[in-house]
Amino acid sequence: MYASLDQVEAVRQFNRFYTAFVGALSDRFLGTDYGLTPMRVLYQIGIAGEAAPTAAEIARAVGLDKAQVSRAVADLEKGGLLDRRPDPDHAKRLRLFLTGKGHALYLDNVQAQQDQIGAYLDTLRDGERERLVEVLTEAERLLSDRGAPEITLRRIRPGDMGWVIAQQTRLYVREYGWNGDYETLVLKILSDFAARQPALRETGWLAEVDGQPAGAVFVMEKTPEIAQLRLLHVEAHARGLGLGGKLVDQCLTFSTAVGYRRIELWTNDVLTAARKIYQSRGFELMEESHHMSFGANLKGQTWGRDL
C-alpha cells in the first residue's frame, strides 16, 4: 500500500511549517551571524566536549554531506569560533575544538533555543504540552531507521510507582476527561500495595521501550484463590507495539505460577483497547453497572477467567 498524495502533502506542509517555526531557513539563526548548518556544526562540537569530533564524524552524525560541513567549519574558523588540531593518534586527521568565543556562542545558542521553545510551550495547557511531546516522540520513532524498538518487561522497583501514578493519571485526564479523583484512587491502590511488599503472590511490571518507561500492570491478591489484575496502561507513544498484551500475559503466567486458580479485573467500558486485550486472552464479562466516578458517567465492568 502506497501513501496517498494527501498524506504526502500533509508531511510536506508540516516540513514547511516547522522550518519556518524554528527559523531554519534564515541566514542569521536565532540572531547569530550564521545560518542553521554552521550552528548545527557548532552544536555538535560543543556537545562532544573533550571528545573532539572530525568534520567527517559530524557529517555522519547530522546527515550532511562533507562539502556542507567543510564550508561550515571554514566559516566558523574564520569567525574565530573553532580550532583544528591534529589527532594525536593520526597526524593527518584534524579534530575540531571550540575556542572560548565559540564555546560562549554555543552556550548562548542553546539557551536561545530553550527560551524559544519554552515560550511556545508556555502558551499551551498542561495536557496540550504532554500531548505534543508524545506526538513528536512517536513521529521520531515512526520516521527513524533504527529498526524495531527494544521492548523489555521488568519487575517494579522503588521509584517506579510514582511514574505510574503520574503518567496514568495524565493519560486518563487527557484522553477521557477524568478528574483528580482517579489519581486519589491510584494513590490508595499503590500505597496499600507498597505497604505489603515484599509479597510472594503480588507484584508489578514496568514495560520499557528503548530503555524508557512505556506502560505498567500489577497483580494483587483478591482472595487466596483469586488474583486481581490492576492498573494496566500503555503510554500513547508506545501503542501498536503489543505492550498491553505482553503485560497481561505476564500477569497470567505469574498468577498461575504462584497458585491462584482464577484472575479477575475491574475496568470501565470506555477503555476499549484494554477490553480487547482481555477478551483475546480468554477473559469473560462477569457483570457491569453504571457509576459516577472521576467526574464522568461510566459503566464499570468486571471480567475474569480461570487459570
N, C-alpha and C positions, 0 to 999 in steps of 0.2 A: 504494500500500500504506500503510495507516494503522497507527500504533503500537497495540500491544495494551494492554489495561488493566494487565496485569502490568508492562509496560515503563514505562508512565506512573507507576505506583505506585512502582517502583524509583527513579525520579528524584525523586519527591516524598519518599520515605523518606530519600534522601541529603540533600535540602534540609533536612529536619528535623534530621538528624544534624549537618550541618555548621554550621547556625545555632546549635545548642546548643554545639557544639565550640568555636567562636570567641567565644561569648558575645554574639552579635549581638542577642539579644532583651533583654539586661539594660539597665536604666536607668543602670547605672554601668559603662560599657565598660572592661574591664581595670582596675578600681579607680579610675577617674576619677569626676568628678561629672556626667558627661554620657553620654548614650546613643550608639548607633552613628552615627546621622545627623550630629549635631554634630561628632563626632570625625572622621567622613569629610570633612566640610567643612573642618575644621581642617587635616587632612592635605593636601587639595587646595591650600589656601592656602600651606601650608608648602613643598610641593614646587615651587610656582611661583616661589618666591624673589622677586626684584625684579620679575618679570613678573606683578604682582598681578592676580588674576582678578576679574571681576564675579560677582555671585550668579548671573546668567543663564548665564555660562560654566561655572560649577561644576555647575549643574543639568544642562546638556547633557553634561558630561564624565562624570558619575556616574549619569545616568539617573534623577534625582529630579525631581519637579515643583517649580515655582518657590516654591510655598507652603511645602513642606517645607524648602527651602533658606533661605527668608526667616526661618522660625521658628528654624532652627538658628543663623543669623547673629545674630539678636536675642539668643538665649541666650548665645552666645559673647561678644558685645559687652557684654552685661550683666555677664558674669563678668570683664571686663577683659582678654579674650584677643585681641581684634582691634579695629582701627580702620577706619572707612570714610573714604576720601578721594576728592575729585573727580578724575576723569581729566583731565589737562592738555589733552587733545585733544577733550574732550567734557564740558563742565561738569556736565551733568545725569546723567552716568554715574559711579557710585561704584565704586571699586576697593577690594579688601579686603586689609589688611595685618595680620600678626600683631604684637602687642605683645611686649615682652620676656618677659612672663609666658606669653603664648600660644606663643611660639617654644620656651620651655623645656618646656611641656606637649607640644608636637609632638614634640620630640626624645625625651622620656621615653616617649611612647606608641609611637613607632617602635621603641625599644629593648625595650619590654614585649612588643610583638608578635613581634619577633625571638626574644626569650627564650622566649615561649610555644611558638612553632612549633619552635624549635630543641630545646627539651626533649622535645617529642613525637618529633621525628625521631631524637633520640639513643636512643630506645627501640627503633628498628628496626635491622636489619642493613644493611650497605652496599648489598647488592643490592636490598633492600626499599626503601631510600631512593631509589635510582636509578629503580626501577620506579614508585614513587609520583609522582615528578616527571614521568616520561614520561606516565603516565596522566592527570595533571592538565593537562599541556600539550596532550595530544590532546583531552581533554574541552573545553578552551577553544577549540581550533580547530574542533571539530565544532559547538559551540553558538554560536559568534560569527557575526556577519553581515558579515564583512569581504569576502565573496566568495571567489573562487578564490585559493589561495595563489600567491605568485610563486616560480616554480621557475627556478633558474639552474644551469648547469654551468660550472665554470671549471677551468683547469689548477691542479694542486697548486702551492702556494707554500711557502717556508720557514715552518716552524711548523705546517703542516697535518699533517705525518706524525705528530707527537706526538699530535694529536687522533685520528687514525686508529688508532694503536696502543692508546690508552686506551679509546676507545669500542668498537672491535671486540672487544677482549678482554672488556670488561664485558658486552657483549651475549651473547657465546657462553658465558661463565661463567654468566650469569643464565639463559639460555634452554635451554642444553644440558648444564649442569653440568661444563663443561670446566675444567681446572685451569690453573695458570700456565705450563705447557709451551707453551700456544698463544701466550701473549704473547712467549715466547722466540723462537718461530718467526717471528712478525710482526716483531719487532725485527731479526732476522737478515735477513729479506727486504728490509725497508725501509732498513736501514743499508747493505746492498750496493747497493741501487738508488740511494740518495743519493750514494754514492761514485762512481757512474758518470755523474752529472749534470754539465753538460747533455748529453743524448744525443738525437740526431735521431730515433731509432727506439724510444725508450722515453719514457713519460710517465704521468701520472695525472690524474684529475679529482676534484674535490670537488663534490658536489651540495648546493645551499643551498635552503632553503625559507624564504621571507620573510627572507632575509639570514642565516639560521642554518644551520650545517653539519648535514647530514642523511644523508650517505652518501658513498661513495668507491669508486673502482676504479682499477686500474693495468694498463698494457700493458708487458710486459718482453720482451726478446729471448730466445727459447729456442734457436733456431738462426737463421742468416741467412735461412732460408726460412719459419720458423715463429714467430709471435708467441705470447706466453703471457698470457692474461687472469688477473689475480691480485687477491685480497683485495677482491672485491665485497662490499659490505654496505650496508644501508639501516637507519637507526635506526627503532625500533619506532613512534615517534610520527609518522613520515613514510610509513609503509606505506599502500598504497592509492592513491598519487599517481602511480604509474608510474615512480618514480625508478630502480628496478632496470633496467627495460627501456631507459630513456634512457641510463643509464651503459653498458650493454652495447652499444647502438647506436653510442655514441661510440667505443668500442674497435674495433668492426668498421670504421667509417669511417676512423679513423686508421690502422689496420693495413693496410688496402687502399692508402691514400694513400702510405704510406712504403715500399711494395713487398713486404710479406710475401705469401706465397701461401697461407698456412694459419694458423689460430689455434686454440689448444688451451688447456685449463684442467684443473686438478685440484680436486676438491671431495669432499664426503662426502655419502652418500645421505640423511642426516638434514636436510640443507639443502634441503628440498623446494621452497620458494618460488623459490630461485635456480635450481634444476634446471628448473622450468617455464619460466623466462625463457630459459634456454639452449636448451631444446627448441623454443620458439616462434621462436627466431632461427636454426634450422637446424642446431644442434649435434647430433652423434650420439655415443652412448656407445661408446667405444673399448675400454675394459677396466675391470674393477673387482676389488678384493680387500679382504679383511678385514685390519684392523690395530689395534693397541692404541696409541692416542695421546691426549694431553691428558687422561689419566685415564679414558678411555672406550673401549669396544669399538666400533669404527667400520667402515664399509665405504667405502673410498676409491674414487673413480671418476675416470676421465679421459675428457673429452669434447673433440670437435674438429669443425671444418668447414673446407672450402676457402673461399677468398676470391675 
